[in-house]
Amino acid sequence: MQLTQLNRECLLQLFSFLDKDSRRSLSLTCQELREVFLDPRLWTLLRFSSPCQLTRDNFVLGPSLRYLTVSWYSSRVLQVCNIEDWLKSSFQKDICGKHESLVSAFLSHVCRMCPNLLWLTLSGCGHITDQDVVSVLQSCRKLRSLHLENCVRITDRSLEGVAAHGRRLEEVKVDFCRNVTQAGLRAVREKRPDIRLSAERSADMIPDSRPEEKVPLRRSLQKLLQFS
């Protein structure tokens, strides 16, 4: 029996055991397997370990997507992306410029194409904004779990979005997000006591400062050590 003689359900089951690259390679062998690759039912879960993976053509976004993770565990995140923009050198800004919009652009596609998303994790995504998170909450109304980790541009505005738009949210984690405050966390707990909210270190970290602010020497040294 040839592979293409299997029915669609069997082929979907077979593809489900393969990683993204293997699925794409197999899909290039014939039109029938290409159609299996493009079937939204195959893509209920997606994991990405760097922003550059978001631009590849080895996956399909669609209404069947339920679980999405974008995690970037890299020294570049800590040493470059996490530095406040006004403190970055021209070289550091050039590095960030090559990838800073990738996750935001990807999330905008998710908003349009994945209304049934249930679970979202964004970790080490140093360039995503509050608007990105709020847009996901507004578009993916069935979202139940949201985990933001080491996303330095995230502020209390994202927490306000959680309270206002995350109607089906059951769990929210905002870990190591330095611009989240205790006041923002309290507001969510008061408005949405039904949500399991946790924030490891977020409200205890040193928040960003503006260029015109006079930053105490001790605080400056702490930040220097943090990014070294």
Disulfide bonds with the S-S distance in Angstrom:
none
